[in-house]
Amino acid sequence: MATYEVFAIDRHEHVGTLWLANPERRNAMGPAFWDELPRAIAEIDADDGVRAVVLAARGPHFTVGLDLKSMGGGIAEGGAGGVAGRRRLLDMIARLQGSVTAVARCSKPVVAAVHGYCIGGGIDLITACDVRIAAADAIFSIRETRMAMVADVGTLQRLPQIVAKGHVAELAFTGDDFDAERARAIGLVNSVHADQNAVVDAAHAMAARVAANSPLAVTGTKKVLAYCEGKSVEDGLEYVAAWNAAFVASEDLGEAISAFFEKRTPRFRGR
């Protein structure tokens, strides 16, 4: 098992929890964050004992976004450094994008449990998750326009698939803070819970319900949902038909049928 500077991984039964674990810096996204995030996600994804993932944070805030103290100078220098500087900046942006995309590509469902600040890069991160829930104290912001930047790590690409375009435009153009109730009203989060402990507990409970199902079926469902984004209904139907023709015959299916007739809880093994 790998060790990390700004992340920690817990496993309980079939649920893995990836913690943002740099509370002293309010989980700001510095160099270690971007280096470690794809490695941590890969570790969880490769663990056959984990069937669902919770993404949560230690300390009073989920994340205050990009660590400008450690990375702001490099961004400014790259933008002002001529052709070579711009190439370095382009490479850096691509690396940050890849780190967040690793979350979206995780084969297992990822539930984000947000509390406190979720600013800038935090929106990039949670929009790469499959489900988002929040504590009542959560404060969100697409902060980049207020910092003279364009959000470039996934928010402008993923958020319009989650909430209506008018909300995306308003929040991205203004950089306004918005609270958990607004986030629920526009569909960014599914539910709001009393506090940090309550939202983490709710995320674990949801992940446990996911993990109780056949991992083959859950993984297949995630892949089909991803494929269908931007496709026609007909394309999506063809894809899911081909998927089930290839994978529906499994030990898990037999177990589900046996459990139904025997009136017991199925014991899925992912085979």
Secondary structure by P-SEA (a helix, b strand, c coil): ccccccbbbbbcccbbbbbcccccccccccaaaaacaaaaaaaaaacccccbbbbbcccccccccccccccaaaaaaaaaccaaaaaaaaaaaaaaaaaaaaaaacccbbbbbbcccccaaaaaaaaaccbbbbcccbbbccccccccccccccccccccccccaaaaaaaaaacccccaaaaaaacccccccccaaaaaaaaaaaaaaaaaccaaaaaaaaaaaaaaccccaaaaaaaaaaaaacccccaaaaaaaaaaaaccccccccc
